[in-house]
Amino acid sequence: MRKNIIMVVNPISGDIDKAELTEGALFFAEKENLNLVIYNTSGANDIVNIKTLYNTYTPERIIVVGGDGTIKMVAEAMEKENVILGILPAGSANGLAVDLDLNLTLEENLKIAFLNDYIEIDVITINDKISLHLSDLGLNAELVKNYENATVRGKLGYALQAVNTLIDFEGPFTATITANNETINCVARMIVIANSKKYGTGVVINPFGIMNDGMFELVILKNLDLYVFGQIITGNMPIESNDVEIISTNQAFIKTNFPVSFQMDGEYCGKETEYNVEILHKQMKVAIQ
């Protein structure tokens, strides 16, 4: 009897045609004598539909064709299930795939997603919502909002919106952060809640990020002028400067003095003033090379 595998495809992620990925996956599954069930997301009832498919087919693995937001959505659907997620990166930003060294050829990624071993990674909950990779409040979240509303997609779209956002951003906010039994007050332009190291562009924002160590980092960017921004995007994260503070913890509470733009794994989530953050240790299985 052939094993079932579900493949969740986001048709619009990254403005990329998924035909080659889908055909490659179907061919690979046939070669390995696997029954591949394909589900295309629509933005309506996807989590419920994926749960129903899982209960119908009880697969060992679910393959995700999309970016960080699609992976996060599947992880939410499978939160209580013992299933391995395989990743075929196909988003505007593939941060989790970059951190897992999955920026490979399609053939290599198919083998990893369908057949290879897995690691158990931590999951962060922020106000009871799942974050697998990088979430943040402030400047980058404003960039994500602007990108979602822009017409130019891909890395060029991000670059264009980065400049516009840096110019137009309303300015710093004050945050009260409680972590490791201490409370600090700081003025920041951006606070990253990081389970890993890199954004999908390859930029290292959290040099201390390990996805299965039971900890997450708060990367507090107090100043983010063009000079500091340039250091970060060129791979020279100024961790020794007064512009950056990094806190490693397994639980934190953040309160801001006014509602601040917030994004989770590349998806804009509106504005909040309070963030309750916790780590769930080794909560999710992800196929790796």
Secondary structure, DSSP 8 states (H G I E B T S, - for coil): --EEEEEEE-TTGGG---HHHHHHHHHHHHHTTEEEEEEE--SSSHHHHHHHHHHHH--SEEEEEE-HHHHHHHHHHTTTS--EEEEEE-SS--HHHHHTT--S-HHHHHHHHHHS-EEEEEEEEETTEEESSEEEEEHHHHHHHHHHT-S--HHHHHHHHHHHHHHH----EEEEEEETTEEEEEEESEEEEESSSB-TTS-BS-TT--TTSS-EEEEEES---HHHHHHHHTT---TTSTTEEEEEESEEEEEEEEEEEEEETTEEEEEEEEEEEEEEEEEEEEE--
